[in-house]
């Protein structure tokens, strides 16, 4: 495996994402997707999804409602996702800061930068890239434990998140036209990154 392009081609043959949404992540581009990036930290997706369903039942999935709901109530509602005290604090702070700096969710989607996201408590590189890629449809590749473990299985060791991310993005950018030919249609760089990440996760979840 000499490049991320070769890895992409390998995964394209191994993993079919046709049963998933276009961008793989559930409800991409929505406020629900934004909240799920925090709820999904350090837990299984099934647990995060239980918290999302609880929020939906109580009609709390909006910037205004999450910034205003008593923290004790939010802690109770998101308990299934784990780390409920930390995550409730992060969610409320993020919602309040979005309202303060952007005014509404759509403006946030159109205007937010990775740098701004990394300044928010509880949002590290993986969460920031997840929000950029799946909520705002920006050209950022997400790196997670599945990605790191997959590359290790091929003998690659990277010193940092940014180094691994750069390796993944470079091979895709260098072969952008070839990837479009593989699919026989126009794809945005964002869509390719999302497919790449999705294929990595699904491949690793199946135990290769």
C-alpha positions in Angstrom: 0.0 0.0 0.0 2.1 2.9 -1.3 -0.4 5.8 -1.1 -3.8 6.7 0.2 -5.1 6.5 -3.4 -4.1 2.8 -3.5 -5.9 2.4 -0.1 -9.0 4.2 -1.5 -9.1 1.9 -4.5 -8.6 -1.2 -2.2 -11.5 -0.1 0.0 -13.7 0.8 -2.9 -13.5 -2.9 -3.9 -14.1 -4.1 -0.4 -16.8 -1.9 1.0 -20.2 -1.0 -0.5 -21.7 2.2 0.9 -24.8 2.2 -1.3 -27.0 1.5 1.7 -25.8 4.6 3.4 -26.6 8.3 2.8 -24.5 10.2 0.2 -22.0 11.4 2.9 -22.1 8.2 4.9 -22.7 9.9 8.3 -26.4 9.9 9.4 -28.2 13.2 8.8 -25.2 15.0 7.4 -25.5 18.7 7.1 -28.0 19.0 10.0 -27.9 20.3 13.5 -28.4 16.8 14.7 -25.1 15.8 13.0 -23.3 18.6 14.8 -24.5 17.4 18.2 -23.7 13.8 17.4 -20.1 14.6 16.8 -19.8 15.5 20.5 -22.1 12.8 21.8 -20.1 10.3 19.8 -16.8 11.0 21.5 -15.3 8.1 23.3 -18.4 5.9 23.0 -20.1 3.5 20.6 -22.4 5.1 18.0 -25.4 3.1 19.4 -25.0 4.9 22.7 -24.7 8.3 21.1 -27.8 7.6 19.0 -29.8 6.8 22.1 -29.0 10.3 23.4 -29.9 11.8 20.0 -33.3 10.0 20.2 -33.9 11.3 23.7 -33.2 14.9 22.5 -35.5 14.4 19.6 -38.3 13.1 21.8 -38.1 16.2 24.0 -37.8 18.5 21.0 -34.4 19.9 22.2 -32.4 19.7 19.0 -31.9 23.4 18.3 -29.2 26.0 19.2 -31.6 28.0 21.3 -33.1 25.1 23.2 -29.8 23.4 24.0 -28.2 26.7 25.1 -31.2 27.4 27.4 -32.1 23.9 28.8 -30.9 23.5 32.4 -27.7 21.6 32.4 -29.0 19.1 34.9 -31.8 18.2 32.5 -29.4 17.9 29.6 -27.1 15.6 31.7 -30.1 13.3 32.3 -31.1 13.2 28.6 -27.6 12.4 27.2 -26.7 9.9 29.8 -26.6 6.9 27.4 -23.6 8.5 25.5 -21.4 8.5 28.6 -19.2 11.3 29.9 -22.5 13.1 30.4 -21.1 15.9 32.6 -18.4 16.9 30.2 -20.5 16.5 27.1 -23.4 18.6 28.5 -20.9 21.4 29.2 -19.4 21.2 25.8 -22.7 21.1 24.0 -24.2 24.1 25.9 -21.0 26.1 25.4 -20.8 25.3 21.7 -24.4 26.3 21.1 -24.0 29.6 23.0 -20.9 30.5 21.1 -22.5 29.7 17.8 -25.4 32.0 18.6 -23.0 34.7 19.8 -20.6 34.5 16.9 -22.8 33.5 14.0 -26.4 34.1 15.0 -27.9 30.9 13.6 -27.0 27.5 12.4 -27.0 28.1 8.7 -24.6 31.0 9.0 -22.4 28.9 11.1 -22.4 26.2 8.4 -21.5 28.7 5.7 -18.9 30.6 7.7 -17.2 28.6 10.4 -13.5 27.7 10.2 -11.6 24.7 11.5 -9.6 27.2 13.6 -12.7 28.5 15.3 -13.9 25.0 16.1 -10.6 24.0 17.6 -10.9 27.0 20.0 -14.1 25.5 21.5 -13.8 23.4 24.6 -14.3 19.7 24.0 -13.5 19.9 20.3 -10.2 18.4 19.2 -8.9 17.7 15.7 -11.1 14.7 15.0 -14.3 16.4 16.1 -13.4 19.6 14.3 -12.8 17.7 11.1 -16.0 15.7 11.6 -18.0 18.9 11.8 -16.2 20.5 8.9 -16.7 17.4 6.7 -20.1 16.2 7.6 -21.9 19.3 8.9 -20.4 22.0 6.8 -19.3 20.0 3.7 -15.8 21.4 3.8 -12.8 19.7 2.3 -11.4 18.0 5.5 -10.5 14.4 5.9 -11.5 12.8 9.3 -8.9 10.6 11.1 -10.1 8.3 13.9 -8.9 5.2 15.7 -10.2 3.0 12.8 -8.0 5.0 10.4 -4.9 4.7 12.6 -5.4 1.0 13.2 -5.9 0.3 9.5 -2.7 2.1 8.6 -0.8 0.3 11.3 -2.0 -3.0 9.8 -0.3 -2.0 6.6 2.9 -1.1 8.4 2.5 2.7 8.7 3.3 4.6 11.8 2.5 8.4 12.1 3.7 10.7 14.8 0.6 12.8 14.9 -3.1 13.3 13.8 -2.0 16.0 11.4 0.7 13.8 9.8 -1.7 11.0 9.1 -4.4 13.4 7.8 -1.9 15.0 5.5 -0.8 11.5 4.1 -4.5 10.6 3.5 -5.3 13.9 1.8 -2.2 14.0 -0.4 -2.9 10.8 -2.2 -6.5 11.7 -2.9 -5.6 15.2 -4.1 -2.9 13.9 -6.4 -5.3 11.4 -8.0 -8.5 13.4 -7.9 -9.2 12.9 -11.6 -8.6 9.2 -11.4 -11.1 8.9 -8.6 -13.8 10.7 -10.6 -13.1 8.3 -13.4 -13.5 5.3 -11.0 -17.0 6.6 -10.2 -17.8 7.8 -13.7 -19.2 11.1 -12.5 -18.2 14.4 -10.8 -17.6 14.2 -7.1 -16.6 17.0 -4.8 -13.4 16.6 -2.8 -15.6 16.7 0.3 -17.7 13.8 -0.9 -14.6 11.7 -1.7 -13.1 12.4 1.8 -16.5 11.4 3.4 -16.6 8.2 1.3 -13.0 7.4 2.2 -13.6 7.8 5.9 -16.8 5.9 5.7 -15.2 3.0 3.9 -12.4 2.9 6.4 -14.8 2.7 9.4 -17.1 0.1 7.8 -14.2 -2.0 6.7 -12.7 -2.0 10.2 -16.0 -2.6 11.9 -16.4 -5.8 9.9 -13.0 -7.0 11.2 -11.5 -6.8 7.7 
